[in-house]
Amino acid sequence: PEIKVSVSPDLTGFLKEEFERVKSCMEVQDSGLVFEALRIELKPAIDCSQEYSFQICSVGIFIPPNTILLDVRLSEISTLREEFVHYFLYSVWGNGDDAHQNPLFDKCAPHT
């Protein structure tokens, strides 16, 4: 699958680094979970209620099984890492934990 990021190679490299950082932090051993399998979309603004029927809107959204939406105004790296945590929780354990109860959110995507 191709990466769905229409940005500079530098940003794609940065996103991949963060993906690998979170994967390592969560101690995910599944070699099939690779950055290239993700579909990442950068949007000028995410209108969750209109486009995706979410109750809560944020600057990052994980949509199972492998899509991450990021608002281009993303200002905290923890938000990006949080979406990767959702992805790995869903992919490995079958539950992306929308309620953020899993301690791996605090461990691997702490808000500073």
C-alpha positions in Angstrom: 0.0 0.0 0.0 1.2 3.5 -0.7 1.6 6.3 1.9 -1.2 8.8 1.5 0.8 11.9 2.6 1.0 14.6 0.0 3.8 16.5 1.7 7.5 16.8 1.5 9.7 13.7 2.0 11.1 15.3 5.2 7.6 15.2 6.8 7.0 11.7 5.6 10.3 10.7 7.2 9.3 12.5 10.5 6.0 10.7 10.6 7.7 7.4 10.0 10.2 8.1 12.8 7.3 8.9 15.2 5.5 5.7 14.1 8.5 3.6 14.9 9.1 5.4 18.2 5.5 4.6 19.4 5.8 1.0 18.1 9.0 0.5 20.1 7.5 2.2 23.2 4.5 -0.1 23.1 6.8 -3.1 22.4 4.9 -4.2 19.4 6.6 -7.2 17.8 4.3 -7.7 14.8 6.5 -7.2 11.7 3.4 -6.8 9.5 2.5 -3.5 11.2 4.6 -1.1 9.1 4.2 2.6 8.4 3.6 2.0 4.7 0.4 0.2 5.5 -1.1 3.3 7.1 -3.2 5.8 5.2 -2.4 9.3 6.6 -4.4 12.2 5.4 -3.5 15.8 6.2 -6.5 18.1 6.1 -6.8 21.9 6.4 -9.5 21.4 9.0 -11.3 18.3 10.3 -15.0 18.7 10.6 -15.8 15.5 12.5 -19.5 16.0 12.8 -20.0 16.6 9.1 -17.6 14.2 7.6 -17.2 11.3 10.1 -20.1 11.5 12.6 -17.8 11.7 15.6 -19.1 13.2 18.9 -15.8 14.7 19.8 -13.6 16.4 17.3 -9.8 16.8 17.6 -6.8 17.6 15.4 -6.1 13.9 15.0 -8.4 11.0 14.4 -7.9 7.2 14.0 -10.4 5.5 11.8 -10.1 1.7 11.8 -8.5 -0.2 10.4 -5.6 1.9 9.1 -6.5 5.6 8.5 -5.3 8.6 10.5 -6.6 12.1 9.8 -4.4 14.9 10.9 -5.3 18.6 10.9 -2.5 20.6 9.4 -2.7 22.9 12.4 -1.4 20.0 14.6 0.8 21.6 17.1 1.5 18.9 19.7 3.6 15.8 18.9 1.7 13.9 21.5 -1.5 14.1 19.4 0.3 12.4 16.5 1.7 9.7 18.9 -1.8 9.2 20.4 -3.2 8.3 17.0 -0.4 5.8 16.5 -1.3 4.3 19.9 -4.9 3.9 18.8 -3.7 2.2 15.6 -1.5 -0.3 17.4 -4.1 -1.1 20.1 -6.6 -1.7 17.3 -4.2 -3.7 15.1 -2.7 -5.9 17.9 -5.5 -6.2 20.4 -8.6 -5.4 18.4 -9.7 -2.4 20.4 -8.4 1.1 19.6 -9.6 2.4 23.0 -11.5 5.5 22.1 -11.8 6.3 25.8 -8.0 6.5 26.3 -8.1 4.1 29.3 -5.0 2.1 28.3 -1.9 3.1 30.2 0.1 3.0 27.0 -1.4 6.4 26.1 0.3 8.0 29.1 3.5 6.0 28.5 3.9 6.4 24.8 2.0 9.6 24.0 2.1 11.8 27.1 0.7 15.3 26.9 3.3 17.8 28.0 
